[in-house]
Amino acid sequence: MAYSESLAQQVRAILATELSPHVFEEEVEEKKMFGGLAFMVRGKMTVTVSSRGQELVMVRIGKEMEKQVLPKNGASVTVMKNRLYHGYIDLDSEGQKELSYWIKLALAYNQELSQSSET
């Protein structure tokens, strides 16, 4: 399935700004999955750009953060094959207006996951 290259480029630019150059260059990988393009940071899915009838961005922020930030305009729990994926948030065009905010939350969760897997 197609995804928006311009949206993917926005995600790349935000990741490049938010991560140290070393992490961005060495630990960010792009993989085609979930019907789109997933950005893996430190080996963990963090952000995905896809198209399921509309251009979507999915961010992985964790269940605890989900409880704190929803409901928020343009953001909803990810649904795939009629199943809710708590901890993952879909951003429609309204939610994408705050893309940097959402990616920062995803990177913070990614850091938590990375630290817990090191111990």
NUZA-930205 format. One record per residue (C-alpha): x negated, y, z negated; residue in three letters. Coordinates in steps of 0.5 Angstrom, whole numbers, plus 500, padded with zeros to 3 digits. Layout:
XYZALA;...
END
This chain:
500500500MET;498507502ALA;495512496TYR;494519497SER;487521498GLU;488528496SER;490526489LEU;485521489ALA;480526490GLN;483531485GLN;482525480VAL;475524482ARG;474532481ALA;477531474ILE;473525472LEU;466528474ALA;468534470THR;470531464GLU;464525464LEU;457526463SER;453525470PRO;450519468HIS;457516466VAL;460518472PHE;455516477GLU;453509473GLU;460507470GLU;466509474VAL;468504479GLU;474505484GLU;478498486LYS;484497490LYS;489494485MET;496496483PHE;498498490GLY;493503490GLY;486506488LEU;484504480ALA;479508477PHE;475504472MET;471507467VAL;466503463ARG;469497466GLY;476499464LYS;482501468MET;483508466THR;487512472VAL;490509478THR;493513484VAL;498509488SER;505510492SER;511506490ARG;516510494GLY;513517491GLN;506519490GLU;504516483LEU;498517478VAL;498512472MET;494513466VAL;492508461ARG;493512454ILE;495506449GLY;501505445LYS;500510439GLU;498516444MET;504514448GLU;509515442LYS;506522441GLN;506525448VAL;513522450LEU;518524452PRO;514529456LYS;516532463ASN;514528469GLY;511522465ALA;514515463SER;512509461VAL;510505467THR;515500470VAL;512494474MET;517488477LYS;522491472ASN;517490466ARG;515496461LEU;508497460TYR;507500454HIS;501504453GLY;501506461TYR;504512463ILE;506514470ASP;506521472LEU;511524478ASP;509530481SER;512534475GLU;507530471GLY;501531476GLN;501538474LYS;498537468GLU;493532471LEU;487534467SER;491533460TYR;493526462TRP;486524464ILE;483527458LYS;488522454LEU;486516458ALA;478518457LEU;479518450ALA;483512450TYR;477509454ASN;472511449GLN;476508444GLU;476501447LEU;469501449SER;467503442GLN;471497439SER;468492445SER;461494443GLU;462492435THR;
END
